[in-house]
């Protein structure tokens, strides 16, 4: 379908955005799409946020700032 081709051409795919470090994680949709199973979608998003928060809690404020600065500095930078 044309939507998929357009997304690929414009680099709007989840895989590409993760590769470019624009997103940290890809949360898979339930079969049929997020709009078809809102409860499963909510649970998947909730779990991803909870997992990420648990990891971030382990870091010092200084390390969090350092990681954030590095993340934003790397966003969209092409590295071979």
Secondary structure as UniProt FT lines:
FT   HELIX           2..9
FT   TURN            10..11
FT   HELIX           14..19
FT   TURN            20..21
FT   TURN            31..32
FT   HELIX           34..36
FT   HELIX           38..57
FT   HELIX           61..74
FT   TURN            75..76
//
